[in-house]
Structures are given as C-alpha cells and as structure tokens.
Amino acid sequence: MTDPWVALAADADPGERSGVLRRAHDVFTSAGRLERPVRAVVGASWRRSARARVSPDEAPVVELGPDELGPYRAAHPLARAMPVIRELMGAYATDGEHLLAVCDAHGRLLWVEGHTAARRAAGLMNFVEGARWAESVAGTNAPGTAIAVDRPVQVFAAEHFLRPVQQWTCAAAPLHDPRTGRVLGAVDITGGDRLAHPHSLAFVQAVARAAESHLALLTPPAGPDVDAVRLSALGRDEALLVARGRRLRLSRRHSEILVALARRPEGLSGDELLVELYEDESVTPVTLRAELSRLRRLLGPDLLDSRPYRLAVPVDADFDTVTRRLGSGAVAAALDAYAGPLLPGSGAPAVVRLRRRIEEQLRAALIARGDPGLLADWAYSPWGEEDLPVWRALAGAVPANQRPALQARVRGLDAEQRG
C-alpha cells in the first residue's frame, strides 16, 4: 500500500483485512499492544484515543440540539460551501447507499445527508446532526481524525476505535478557510465496504478542494487598506514593514522593537522594553528613547504611541499567523507560512524567546503529525538541515525502501552533535 492515508489497496480482500484488524483492535484495547497490520496513522490515532480515555463500546453524544443546531450551522462559514458539496456528493451518496457529512472544527456533525436506510442505520450509533465525532471523544474515525491530523484520511472497518462503528468505512478531508488557512471542519463520505477503494479518498479530497475554491470565490478580495500594517520578520534579519502604502526595510534594532511591541499590543513601559530588548544591563533608557525617536520619525507620529510604548494600530505579523494556525491545528498551513526563524541574527531576549517557542511548537506539531511530506519540507530547509529530531521522525515515517539513506543521515547528525 503506497499511500498511508488509504485504508485498503484496490486489490485487497475487505473481509480478510477486516478480520485481521478486528483481532488487532481487540489486542490493543485489552493489552495496549499494537499488532503489525495496523497502519501508522491508525495506530497513532488509537493511542490518542486511549490517552483521551475513549471507551470503545460507547457512542458519541449529541451536543447541539435542534434549537441550537439550526442557527449555528446557518451562521457557520461552511454553510456557503454546502451547495457545491451537495452537487458533487449528493447523488453519489444517495445512489450508492452512502452518507455525506460535514462537521465543524470541533468535530460536531452539522449536516448528515444521503440514503434513507443508511441514515437510519447510522442513527443507531449517533452518527447524526449535532453529535460530536471529534477524535478525542469518538476515537478514530474519518472526520475526527482528518481534523486531528489536518489531512485527508480513510478509515476502514475495525480501524475505527468504537466497536459499534466497525461495520462502516469512511473517508474525510479537512476544509480550510481560504484566507487564513484555519481548519473550518471536514467533509466525509460514510458507507459500507464499497467505500474502501482508494478512489473514495481521492474523491472526498477533490470535493474539499472544490469547496475551498468556492469559498475563496465568495470571499471578496482584499482591496488596498491604507490603514493596514503588516510585519514580516520570519527568515530575515531585517524586518519588512508595509504601512499605509509604504514598504519599509527596518534596521535590526527597529525590527526587534516592532516584534516586541507587536507581541504586546497593550504596550510596554520604557523599563519593560529595555528588559525585552537588551541583554546588556549597561544600556540606558536614554539610548532606548533615541532609538524610539528615530523609529517614530520613520513610521510617522500616528503609528507609535508612548506612555506606554505601543503600536497605535493593529499589526498583522507573519509570526502571529504561524502561531494562530498551529493553535487551530492547521499544521500544514502553519508550515506554509513559516519562512524561517524569527530575526535569526537577533539576540534580543524577547525575540530569542519567541523564536525558540515558535520553532519548538512547529517542530513538535510536525513530529506528532508524522506526515513524511511535511517533515521533509522542514528537514531539507536551511533551518532544518541539522534538526536531528525531525530527521529521526522523517526516517521513521517514510516507506521502508527510503529509510537507509535517511537513517545514514540520522547517524551522521547524531555523531556530529555528540562531538
């Protein structure tokens, strides 16, 4: 099987594999041991489900009752994508005795549509509108796991963590806000063994892309905003500021000041800013005030306030985009926005702390995700070429025939770093 996100190869026997997986599931839920046939993505999800104390014999609960569900989904961004999703999937679901489902970023099912008999059967396990199918409460399942890993994923039979769901196969893909990259939810197709074919995953992924493209067309393009202030400080020693139609390349010290102030919109006193910017305690407040005066002349008097020092308008910073996407679970989108370490040549304490925190959070998210493509993007970047934990994770995530070269790289890095 070449694609780790596909549950079943096209030529596999569904009945035979289902039996093997059921035995592996029984071993895991009774002894906590993973058997060999379980895919890595499923094994990782089973472990997360166990850590979340999901019971394999319970059904998800309905969180949104009829009175809450209607207004909530009417106001949800994905409501505007439903005409496209229905056009592409509606007949396929009904004719194939399947269900199409769309959930929000919390795994709550907002729409469940399709074949009447399939809906009736799915209702017995609470696969209904308003129920929450997040991985943390429903265990391994396609929509919940797709949100958890921010990737299209197919889940077959006993790969589901909940036993009442193990007669089903489902494939789901996350849906993102086309402007911010934030995960909005997931689109899912659920049915019987006929959905175990790899084409089902490709189909639902194509539907997700079409829905995102539709949302992008409905989102008005951002016109020139004369009040917008944008700060780019990732992967560069001198930040770039776009403010009121002007592009300003800042000195290193001015870059550090703006990063510190962008992180603290409530403002900083002079003494606090000294601590944030200077390791050398001999630097005087007079030196800082001189730097701030030069910066105010550069920016204009209405962008930088004093007492406390703060930016007078909101700043859209590239490093905030990365942390915001990580916070929403959109790891791929966060990596896409990461142009490199924050002001890599800076020794300002505030910058060093933030640089380290962003790197550690993004690295940890990539390793936890275990996606070989994302790991490779980091490992083969200038800042990741000596990142031993990522290279180790990459060596463990790729197919067996690609591992020898990566394992050699890991051994070389390990020897170098041991000195």
C-alpha positions as CSV (number, residue, x, y, z in Angstrom):
1,M,0.0,0.0,0.0
2,T,1.8,3.2,-1.2
3,D,-0.5,5.8,0.4
4,P,-0.5,5.6,4.2
5,W,-3.8,7.5,4.3
6,V,-5.7,5.0,2.2
7,A,-7.2,2.1,4.3
8,L,-7.3,-0.6,1.7
9,A,-5.4,-1.3,-1.5
10,A,-7.6,-1.7,-4.6
11,D,-6.8,-5.5,-4.9
12,A,-7.2,-6.3,-1.1
13,D,-9.9,-8.6,0.3
14,P,-12.1,-6.4,2.6
15,G,-13.4,-9.4,4.6
16,E,-9.9,-10.8,5.2
17,R,-8.4,-7.5,6.3
18,S,-11.4,-6.7,8.4
19,G,-10.9,-9.8,10.4
20,V,-7.2,-9.1,10.9
21,L,-8.0,-5.6,12.0
22,R,-10.6,-6.7,14.5
23,R,-8.1,-9.0,16.2
24,A,-5.6,-6.2,16.3
25,H,-8.2,-3.9,17.8
26,D,-9.0,-6.4,20.5
27,V,-5.3,-6.8,21.4
28,F,-4.9,-3.0,21.6
29,T,-7.9,-2.3,23.7
30,S,-7.2,-5.2,26.1
31,A,-3.4,-5.2,26.3
32,G,-2.4,-1.8,24.8
33,R,-0.2,-3.5,22.2
34,L,-0.2,-2.6,18.5
35,E,-0.2,-5.5,16.1
36,R,1.7,-5.3,12.8
37,P,-1.2,-4.9,10.3
38,V,-2.3,-1.6,11.8
39,R,-1.3,1.4,9.7
40,A,0.9,4.1,11.4
41,V,-1.8,6.8,11.1
42,V,-4.4,4.5,12.7
43,G,-2.0,3.3,15.4
44,A,-1.2,6.9,16.3
45,S,-4.9,7.7,16.4
46,W,-5.7,4.7,18.6
47,R,-3.0,5.8,21.1
48,R,-4.5,9.3,21.2
49,S,-8.0,7.8,21.7
50,A,-6.7,5.7,24.6
51,R,-5.0,8.7,26.2
52,A,-8.3,10.6,25.9
53,R,-9.9,7.7,27.7
54,V,-12.4,7.0,24.9
55,S,-14.4,3.9,25.6
56,P,-14.5,1.6,22.6
57,D,-18.1,0.4,23.4
58,E,-19.8,3.8,23.8
59,A,-21.4,6.1,21.2
60,P,-20.8,9.8,20.8
61,V,-23.2,12.2,22.4
62,V,-25.4,14.8,20.7
63,E,-24.0,18.3,21.7
64,L,-26.2,20.5,19.6
65,G,-30.0,20.0,20.0
66,P,-32.4,21.1,17.3
67,D,-32.9,24.6,18.8
68,E,-29.1,25.2,18.7
69,L,-28.2,23.4,15.5
70,G,-30.2,25.4,13.0
71,P,-28.9,28.9,13.9
72,Y,-25.3,27.6,14.5
73,R,-24.9,26.0,11.1
74,A,-26.7,28.8,9.3
75,A,-24.1,31.2,10.6
76,H,-21.2,28.8,10.0
77,P,-18.7,29.6,7.2
78,L,-19.2,26.1,5.7
79,A,-22.9,26.8,5.0
80,R,-21.8,28.7,1.9
81,A,-20.0,25.7,0.7
82,M,-22.9,23.2,1.1
83,P,-24.4,23.8,-2.4
84,V,-21.1,22.7,-4.0
85,I,-20.7,19.8,-1.7
86,R,-24.2,18.6,-2.3
87,E,-23.8,19.0,-6.1
88,L,-20.7,16.9,-6.1
89,M,-21.6,14.3,-3.5
90,G,-25.4,14.2,-3.1
91,A,-26.3,11.8,-5.9
92,Y,-23.2,9.7,-5.3
93,A,-24.2,9.2,-1.6
94,T,-27.9,8.5,-2.4
95,D,-27.3,6.2,-5.3
96,G,-24.5,4.3,-3.5
97,E,-26.4,4.0,-0.2
98,H,-23.8,6.2,1.5
99,L,-23.9,9.3,3.6
100,L,-22.3,12.7,3.1
101,A,-21.5,14.5,6.3
102,V,-19.9,17.9,7.1
103,C,-18.6,18.7,10.6
104,D,-17.2,21.8,12.2
105,A,-13.6,22.2,13.6
106,H,-14.8,20.6,16.9
107,G,-16.0,17.5,15.1
108,R,-19.7,18.3,15.5
109,L,-21.8,17.0,12.6
110,L,-23.7,19.9,11.1
111,W,-25.1,18.1,8.0
112,V,-25.7,14.4,7.5
113,E,-27.5,13.6,4.3
114,G,-27.9,10.7,1.9
115,H,-29.6,7.3,1.6
116,T,-32.6,6.9,3.9
117,A,-31.6,3.4,5.0
118,A,-28.0,4.4,5.6
119,R,-29.2,7.4,7.7
120,R,-31.4,5.1,9.8
121,A,-28.6,2.7,10.4
122,A,-26.1,5.5,11.2
123,G,-28.6,6.9,13.7
124,L,-28.1,3.8,15.9
125,M,-24.5,4.8,16.6
126,N,-25.4,8.5,16.9
127,F,-23.9,9.5,13.6
128,V,-26.5,12.3,13.4
129,E,-26.6,16.0,13.1
130,G,-25.5,17.7,16.3
131,A,-23.4,14.8,17.5
132,R,-19.7,15.3,18.2
133,W,-17.3,13.0,16.4
134,A,-14.0,14.6,17.4
135,E,-11.3,12.0,17.8
136,S,-10.9,13.0,21.5
137,V,-14.5,11.8,22.2
138,A,-15.3,9.4,19.4
139,G,-11.9,7.8,18.9
140,T,-10.5,7.0,15.4
141,N,-13.0,8.0,12.7
142,A,-12.5,9.7,9.3
143,P,-13.9,13.2,10.0
144,G,-12.5,13.4,13.6
145,T,-9.1,12.0,12.6
146,A,-8.9,14.2,9.4
147,I,-9.3,17.3,11.7
148,A,-6.8,15.9,14.2
149,V,-4.1,15.3,11.6
150,D,-5.2,18.0,9.1
151,R,-5.0,15.5,6.2
152,P,-7.5,13.5,4.1
153,V,-7.8,10.1,5.7
154,Q,-9.8,6.9,5.1
155,V,-10.8,4.6,8.0
156,F,-11.9,1.1,7.3
157,A,-14.0,-1.3,9.5
158,A,-12.1,-2.2,12.7
159,E,-9.7,0.6,12.2
160,H,-12.5,2.6,13.9
161,F,-11.8,2.8,17.7
162,L,-15.5,2.5,18.6
163,R,-16.8,-1.1,18.1
164,P,-20.3,0.0,17.0
165,V,-18.8,1.8,14.1
166,Q,-16.7,-1.1,12.8
167,Q,-19.2,-2.2,10.1
168,W,-18.6,1.1,8.3
169,T,-15.9,2.7,6.1
170,C,-15.5,6.4,5.8
171,A,-13.2,8.9,4.1
172,A,-12.9,12.5,5.0
173,A,-10.8,15.6,4.2
174,P,-10.4,18.8,6.2
175,L,-11.8,22.1,5.0
176,H,-9.9,25.3,5.4
177,D,-10.6,29.0,5.4
178,P,-9.1,30.0,2.1
179,R,-7.8,33.3,3.5
180,T,-6.3,32.3,6.9
181,G,-5.7,28.6,6.4
182,R,-7.7,27.9,9.6
183,V,-9.4,24.5,9.8
184,L,-13.2,25.1,9.5
185,G,-14.2,21.4,9.6
186,A,-14.2,18.4,7.4
187,V,-16.3,16.7,4.6
188,D,-16.9,13.0,4.9
189,I,-18.4,10.1,2.9
190,T,-19.6,7.2,5.0
191,G,-20.9,3.8,3.9
192,G,-20.0,0.1,3.6
193,D,-17.1,-1.9,2.1
194,R,-17.5,-0.4,-1.3
195,L,-16.0,2.9,0.0
196,A,-12.8,1.1,1.0
197,H,-11.4,1.7,-2.5
198,P,-8.6,4.3,-2.7
199,H,-10.7,6.3,-5.2
200,S,-13.0,7.2,-2.3
201,L,-10.3,9.2,-0.6
202,A,-9.3,10.9,-3.8
203,F,-12.9,11.8,-4.4
204,V,-13.5,13.4,-1.0
205,Q,-10.3,15.3,-1.3
206,A,-11.3,16.7,-4.6
207,V,-14.7,17.7,-3.1
208,A,-12.8,19.5,-0.2
209,R,-10.7,21.4,-2.7
210,A,-13.7,22.4,-4.8
211,A,-15.5,23.6,-1.6
212,E,-12.4,25.7,-0.6
213,S,-12.2,27.2,-4.0
214,H,-15.9,28.1,-3.9
215,L,-15.4,29.8,-0.5
216,A,-12.4,31.7,-2.0
217,L,-14.5,33.0,-4.8
218,L,-17.2,34.1,-2.4
219,T,-14.7,36.0,-0.2
220,P,-14.2,39.5,-1.6
221,P,-10.5,40.1,-2.5
222,A,-8.9,42.4,0.0
223,G,-8.6,45.8,-1.6
224,P,-5.9,48.3,-0.7
225,D,-6.3,49.0,3.0
226,V,-4.5,52.2,3.7
227,D,-4.6,51.6,7.4
228,A,-3.2,48.0,7.3
229,V,0.1,47.4,8.9
230,R,1.9,44.2,8.0
231,L,5.2,43.0,9.6
232,S,7.3,40.2,8.1
233,A,10.1,39.1,10.4
234,L,10.4,35.3,9.7
235,G,13.6,34.2,7.9
236,R,15.1,37.7,7.7
237,D,17.4,39.7,10.0
238,E,15.8,43.0,9.0
239,A,12.0,43.0,9.1
240,L,9.9,44.4,6.3
241,L,7.0,46.7,7.3
242,V,4.2,47.5,5.0
243,A,2.3,50.5,6.4
244,R,-0.1,52.8,4.6
245,G,1.2,52.0,1.2
246,R,4.8,52.2,2.1
247,R,7.3,49.3,2.3
248,L,10.0,49.9,4.9
249,R,13.0,47.8,5.5
250,L,13.9,48.2,9.1
251,S,17.2,48.1,10.9
252,R,17.8,45.2,13.2
253,R,17.1,47.2,16.3
254,H,13.9,48.7,14.9
255,S,12.9,45.2,13.8
256,E,13.3,43.9,17.4
257,I,11.3,46.9,18.8
258,L,8.4,46.2,16.5
259,V,8.4,42.5,17.2
260,A,8.3,43.2,20.9
261,L,5.5,45.7,20.6
262,A,3.5,43.6,18.1
263,R,3.5,40.8,20.7
264,R,2.3,43.2,23.4
265,P,-0.5,45.3,22.0
266,E,-1.3,46.6,25.4
267,G,2.1,48.3,25.5
268,L,5.3,48.3,27.4
269,S,6.9,50.8,29.7
270,G,10.4,52.0,29.0
271,D,11.9,49.8,31.7
272,E,10.0,46.7,30.4
273,L,11.1,47.4,26.8
274,L,14.7,47.7,28.0
275,V,14.5,44.2,29.5
276,E,12.9,42.8,26.4
277,L,15.5,44.2,24.0
278,Y,18.9,44.4,25.7
279,E,20.9,41.7,27.4
280,D,23.5,44.3,28.5
281,E,22.2,46.0,31.6
282,S,24.5,48.9,31.0
283,V,22.2,50.2,28.2
284,T,20.5,53.3,29.4
285,P,16.9,54.5,28.9
286,V,18.3,57.4,27.0
287,T,19.7,55.0,24.4
288,L,16.3,53.4,24.0
289,R,14.5,56.7,23.8
290,A,16.8,57.8,21.0
291,E,16.0,54.5,19.1
292,L,12.3,55.0,19.6
293,S,12.5,58.7,18.4
294,R,14.3,57.5,15.2
295,L,11.6,54.8,14.7
296,R,8.8,57.3,15.2
297,R,10.3,59.6,12.6
298,L,10.5,56.6,10.2
299,L,7.0,55.3,10.8
300,G,5.2,58.6,11.3
301,P,3.9,60.1,14.5
302,D,0.5,58.3,14.4
303,L,1.8,54.7,14.3
304,L,3.8,54.6,17.6
305,D,2.4,55.8,20.9
306,S,4.3,56.4,24.2
307,R,3.4,56.0,27.9
308,P,3.3,53.1,27.4
309,Y,5.1,52.4,24.2
310,R,2.7,50.6,21.9
311,L,1.6,50.4,18.3
312,A,-1.4,52.7,17.6
313,V,-2.9,50.3,15.0
314,P,-3.3,46.5,14.8
315,V,-0.3,44.7,13.2
316,D,-0.7,41.6,11.0
317,A,2.6,39.8,11.8
318,D,3.8,36.7,9.9
319,F,4.9,35.0,13.1
320,D,1.4,35.5,14.6
321,T,0.0,33.8,11.5
322,V,2.1,30.8,12.2
323,T,1.1,30.5,15.9
324,R,-2.5,31.1,15.1
325,R,-2.6,28.3,12.5
326,L,-0.8,26.0,14.9
327,G,-3.4,26.8,17.6
328,S,-6.2,25.8,15.3
329,G,-4.5,22.6,14.3
330,A,-3.7,23.6,10.7
331,V,-0.1,22.3,10.8
332,A,0.4,22.2,7.0
333,A,-0.8,25.8,6.7
334,A,1.4,26.9,9.6
335,L,4.4,25.4,7.9
336,D,3.5,27.1,4.7
337,A,3.5,30.5,6.4
338,Y,6.9,29.8,8.2
339,A,9.6,31.5,6.1
340,G,12.3,30.7,8.6
341,P,13.4,31.5,12.2
342,L,12.3,34.9,13.6
343,L,15.0,37.5,13.1
344,P,17.7,34.8,13.2
345,G,20.6,37.1,13.9
346,S,18.9,38.8,16.9
347,G,20.0,38.3,20.5
348,A,17.2,40.4,22.0
349,P,15.7,38.4,24.8
350,A,12.1,38.9,23.7
351,V,13.0,37.8,20.1
352,V,15.0,34.8,21.3
353,R,12.2,33.5,23.5
354,L,9.6,33.9,20.7
355,R,11.9,32.4,18.1
356,R,12.5,29.4,20.2
357,R,8.8,29.0,21.1
358,I,7.7,29.1,17.5
359,E,10.4,26.6,16.4
360,E,9.6,24.2,19.2
361,Q,5.9,24.3,18.7
362,L,6.1,23.9,15.0
363,R,8.7,21.1,15.3
364,A,6.6,19.3,17.9
365,A,3.5,19.6,15.7
366,L,5.3,18.2,12.7
367,I,6.7,15.2,14.6
368,A,3.3,14.5,16.2
369,R,1.7,14.6,12.8
370,G,4.2,12.2,11.3
371,D,3.5,13.3,7.7
372,P,6.6,12.5,5.6
373,G,6.0,15.3,3.2
374,L,5.7,18.0,5.9
375,L,8.7,16.5,7.8
376,A,10.8,16.6,4.6
377,D,9.8,20.2,3.9
378,W,11.3,21.1,7.3
379,A,14.3,18.7,7.2
380,Y,15.5,19.9,3.8
381,S,15.1,23.6,4.6
382,P,18.2,25.7,5.6
383,W,17.0,25.8,9.2
384,G,16.1,22.1,9.4
385,E,19.2,20.5,7.8
386,E,20.7,19.7,11.2
387,D,17.5,19.2,13.1
388,L,18.1,15.7,14.4
389,P,14.6,15.0,16.0
390,V,12.9,15.9,12.7
391,W,15.3,13.7,10.6
392,R,14.6,10.9,13.0
393,A,10.9,11.3,12.6
394,L,11.3,11.5,8.9
395,A,13.3,8.3,8.8
396,G,10.5,6.6,10.7
397,A,7.7,8.0,8.6
398,V,8.8,7.1,5.0
399,P,8.4,3.7,3.3
400,A,11.0,1.1,4.1
401,N,12.8,1.4,0.8
402,Q,13.6,5.1,1.5
403,R,14.9,4.6,5.1
404,P,18.5,3.6,4.6
405,A,19.7,7.0,3.2
406,L,17.7,8.8,5.9
407,Q,19.0,6.6,8.7
408,A,22.5,7.2,7.5
409,R,21.8,11.0,7.7
410,V,20.5,10.5,11.2
411,R,23.6,8.6,12.3
412,G,25.8,11.3,10.8
413,L,24.0,14.1,12.6
414,D,24.0,12.2,15.8
415,A,27.8,11.7,15.6
416,E,28.3,15.3,14.8
417,Q,26.2,16.6,17.6
418,R,27.7,14.2,20.2
419,G,31.0,15.9,19.2
